[in-house]
Amino acid sequence: MPQARLCSCWGGRVLPLLLAHVCYLLLGATVFQLLEKQAEAQSRDQVQFEKLRFLENYTCLDQRALEQFVQVIMEAWVKGVNPKGNSTNPSNWDFGSSFFFAGTVVTTIGYGNLAPSTEAGQVFCVFYALVGIPLNVVFLNHLGAGLHGHLATLERWEEQPRRSQLLQILGLALFLTLGTLVILIFPPMVFSHVEGWSFGEGFYFAFITLSTIGFGDYVVGTDPSKHYISVYRSLAAIWILLGLAWLALILPLGPLLLHRCSQLWLLRLRQGCEEEAAPDGTHREGSTATRVTQVTPQDFLV
């Protein structure tokens, strides 16, 4: 019997989800290959062309010396040292930058542009992450639950169902609008202004960061040619924590609202069909069509 249930679970739920997941990955791989492979080839050719032109302009260098210099630059980049500028560039490990790095560790973003290079730093990072990641998860869960409970109190503002429902919807819409502006609109505008990015690049950075993907192609506070305020990266770390908490609340609300709306739409459709089927517009007593259906705010949040 347990084996039969296991087979039924795999055949009815797990296997279709696994196939859908694999197909989604295959779709993403195909699209990314079509969009990015040609651009990568062009960039590779451009690099080779620039290297050859550099050797032509500086005949005292040979190919081997140039490759060794490039290797030094690559190693510096891996260690978080920006090869642009000079030795007076701001440190990647001042307090503000270290605070930002600590935030990327506990939130599992991991941009990849900066990492501990000493053995002691690597060991501390492991134990710091073992404690910090669960702590961050607990914090986000409690904060999301608190915000959810605050929204749920809207249903007690008015005793009348219709007014209470209206207040519930308006409060939810206001929260979503303000949250979107504060978390996803204003910060990209600030980052774009400070870093010299376009708004699309700033929004791309915000989404990649708050989704904890963290490619590392765009990171705030890393341009050596710019003079940042001392708390710039610390404020960015605080924005990341607040943004993750907001998303922890919003993401579960989306499927729930869609489910509730689909239920209401099916109920109204059923009522309309029963009203059309009833002769001369009369309804049987106790039928579904004659019942008054009220939609409470709890239908959207519970």
C-alpha positions in Angstrom: 0.0 0.0 0.0 2.7 2.6 0.8 4.4 1.7 -2.5 1.2 2.3 -4.4 0.7 5.7 -2.7 4.3 6.6 -3.6 3.8 5.6 -7.2 0.5 7.5 -7.3 2.3 10.6 -5.8 5.1 10.4 -8.4 2.7 9.8 -11.3 0.1 12.4 -10.3 2.1 15.3 -8.9 5.9 15.0 -8.8 6.5 13.7 -12.3 4.4 16.4 -14.1 6.1 19.1 -12.0 9.5 17.6 -12.8 8.8 17.5 -16.5 7.4 21.1 -16.4 10.5 22.2 -14.5 12.9 20.5 -17.0 11.0 22.0 -19.9 11.2 25.4 -18.4 14.9 25.1 -18.0 15.3 23.9 -21.6 13.2 26.9 -22.8 15.4 29.3 -20.8 18.6 27.7 -22.1 17.4 28.0 -25.7 16.4 31.6 -25.4 19.5 32.7 -23.5 21.7 30.9 -26.1 19.9 32.6 -29.0 20.2 36.0 -27.3 23.7 36.0 -25.8 25.9 33.6 -27.8 26.4 36.0 -30.7 27.1 38.9 -28.4 29.7 36.9 -26.6 31.4 36.0 -29.8 31.5 39.6 -30.8 33.0 40.6 -27.4 35.6 37.9 -27.7 36.6 39.0 -31.1 36.8 42.6 -29.9 39.1 41.7 -27.1 41.4 39.8 -29.4 41.5 42.7 -31.8 42.3 45.2 -29.0 45.1 42.9 -27.8 46.6 42.7 -31.2 46.4 46.5 -31.7 48.0 47.0 -28.3 50.9 44.8 -29.4 51.3 46.7 -32.6 51.4 50.1 -30.8 53.9 48.8 -28.2 56.4 46.7 -30.1 58.6 46.3 -27.0 56.0 43.9 -25.6 55.3 40.3 -26.8 52.3 38.1 -26.6 53.5 36.3 -23.5 54.2 39.5 -21.5 50.7 40.8 -22.4 49.1 37.6 -21.3 50.9 37.7 -18.0 49.7 41.2 -17.4 46.1 40.2 -18.2 46.4 37.4 -15.7 47.5 39.8 -13.0 44.4 41.9 -13.8 42.1 38.9 -13.7 43.5 37.7 -10.3 43.0 41.2 -8.9 39.4 41.3 -10.2 38.7 38.0 -8.6 39.9 39.3 -5.2 37.6 42.3 -5.5 40.3 44.8 -6.6 39.1 47.1 -9.4 42.0 47.4 -11.9 40.8 50.9 -12.9 42.3 53.9 -11.2 45.2 53.7 -8.8 46.1 52.6 -5.3 44.1 55.5 -3.8 40.8 53.9 -4.7 38.4 53.4 -1.8 38.8 50.1 0.1 36.4 47.3 -0.5 36.6 46.4 3.2 35.9 49.6 4.9 33.0 49.4 7.4 30.3 50.4 4.9 31.4 48.0 2.3 31.9 45.2 4.9 28.3 45.9 6.1 27.1 45.6 2.6 29.0 42.3 2.1 27.6 40.9 5.3 24.1 41.7 4.0 24.8 39.8 0.8 26.0 36.8 2.8 23.0 36.4 5.1 20.5 37.1 2.2 22.3 34.6 0.0 22.6 37.1 -2.9 26.3 36.6 -3.4 27.2 39.0 -6.2 30.6 37.3 -6.7 32.5 40.5 -7.2 33.9 40.4 -3.6 34.9 37.5 -1.4 37.3 36.9 1.6 40.8 36.2 0.3 42.4 35.2 3.7 41.9 31.8 5.2 40.7 33.3 8.4 38.1 35.4 6.6 36.9 32.4 4.6 36.5 30.2 7.7 34.6 33.1 9.5 32.4 33.6 6.5 31.3 29.9 6.6 30.2 30.1 10.3 28.8 33.6 9.9 26.6 32.3 7.0 25.5 29.2 9.0 24.1 31.4 11.7 23.1 34.5 9.6 21.1 32.8 6.9 18.6 31.1 9.3 18.4 34.3 11.3 17.5 36.2 8.2 14.9 33.7 7.2 13.3 33.9 10.7 13.4 37.7 10.5 11.7 37.9 7.1 9.0 35.4 8.1 8.1 37.3 11.2 8.2 40.7 9.5 6.1 39.3 6.6 3.6 37.8 9.1 3.4 41.1 11.0 2.7 43.1 7.8 0.1 40.5 6.8 -1.6 40.8 10.2 -1.6 44.6 9.9 -3.5 44.3 6.6 -5.9 41.8 8.1 -7.0 44.4 10.7 -8.5 46.5 8.0 -11.5 44.3 8.0 -12.5 45.6 11.5 -12.5 49.2 10.5 -16.2 49.2 9.6 -19.0 47.0 10.6 -20.8 47.2 7.3 -19.6 44.5 4.9 -19.6 46.6 1.8 -17.7 49.5 3.3 -15.4 47.2 5.0 -14.7 45.4 1.8 -14.0 48.7 0.0 -11.6 49.8 2.8 -9.9 46.5 2.6 -9.3 46.7 -1.1 -8.2 50.4 -1.0 -5.8 49.6 1.9 -4.3 46.7 0.0 -4.0 48.7 -3.2 -2.4 51.6 -1.3 0.1 49.2 0.4 1.0 47.6 -2.9 1.4 51.0 -4.6 3.5 52.5 -1.9 5.6 49.4 -1.6 6.3 49.3 -5.3 7.3 52.9 -5.3 9.6 52.7 -2.2 11.1 49.3 -3.1 11.1 49.0 -6.9 10.8 52.5 -8.4 12.6 55.1 -6.2 15.8 53.0 -5.4 16.5 52.2 -9.1 16.1 56.0 -9.8 18.6 56.8 -7.1 21.1 54.1 -8.2 20.8 55.2 -11.8 21.6 58.8 -10.8 24.5 57.9 -8.5 26.1 55.2 -10.6 25.4 56.7 -14.1 23.2 53.9 -15.2 20.0 54.0 -17.2 16.7 53.4 -15.3 16.5 50.0 -17.0 19.9 49.1 -15.7 18.9 50.3 -12.2 15.7 48.4 -12.3 17.5 45.3 -13.5 20.0 45.6 -10.6 17.1 46.0 -8.1 15.3 42.9 -9.4 18.4 40.7 -9.6 19.3 41.8 -6.1 15.9 41.4 -4.4 15.3 38.0 -6.2 18.7 37.0 -4.6 20.0 36.0 -8.0 23.0 38.3 -7.7 24.9 38.0 -10.9 27.4 40.7 -10.0 27.4 42.4 -13.3 25.9 45.5 -11.6 26.9 46.3 -8.0 26.5 49.7 -6.3 29.5 51.6 -4.9 32.2 49.9 -7.0 33.2 52.6 -9.5 36.6 54.0 -8.5 36.0 57.2 -10.5 33.0 58.2 -8.3 33.0 59.6 -4.8 30.3 57.9 -2.7 29.1 59.0 0.7 30.3 56.8 3.5 26.9 55.3 4.3 25.9 54.7 0.7 26.5 50.9 0.6 25.2 50.5 4.2 21.9 52.1 3.1 21.8 49.8 0.1 22.2 46.8 2.5 19.2 48.1 4.6 17.2 48.5 1.4 17.9 44.9 0.5 16.6 43.7 3.9 13.4 45.8 3.7 12.9 44.8 0.0 13.2 41.1 0.8 10.7 41.5 3.6 8.3 43.3 1.3 8.6 40.6 -1.3 8.1 37.9 1.3 4.7 39.4 1.9 3.8 40.2 -1.7 4.8 37.0 -3.5 2.4 34.8 -1.6 -0.4 37.3 -2.0 -0.3 37.2 -5.8 -1.4 33.5 -6.2 -3.9 33.9 -3.4 -5.6 36.9 -4.9 -5.7 35.2 -8.3 -7.3 32.1 -6.7 -9.9 34.2 -4.9 -10.8 36.2 -8.0 -11.2 33.0 -10.0 -13.5 31.6 -7.3 -15.6 34.8 -7.4 -15.7 34.8 -11.2 -16.9 31.1 -11.3 -19.5 31.9 -8.7 -20.9 34.8 -10.6 -20.8 32.8 -13.8 -22.8 30.0 -12.2 -25.3 32.5 -10.9 -25.8 33.9 -14.3 -26.4 30.5 -15.9 -29.0 29.6 -13.2 -30.7 33.0 -13.8 -30.9 32.3 -17.5 -32.2 28.8 -16.9 -35.0 29.9 -14.6 -38.4 30.4 -16.5 -39.9 33.9 -16.6 -37.1 35.3 -14.5 -38.5 33.5 -11.4 -36.2 31.6 -9.0 -36.8 28.6 -6.9 -36.7 29.2 -3.2 -33.4 28.2 -1.7 -31.6 28.0 -5.0 -28.1 29.4 -5.4 -29.2 32.2 -7.6 -31.5 33.7 -5.0 -28.9 33.7 -2.3 -27.2 37.0 -1.6 -23.4 36.5 -1.8 -21.3 39.0 0.0 -17.6 39.2 -0.6 -15.7 40.1 2.6 -12.2 41.4 2.8 -11.2 38.1 4.4 -11.8 36.4 1.1 -8.7 38.2 -0.2 -6.4 37.8 2.7 -7.2 34.5 4.4 
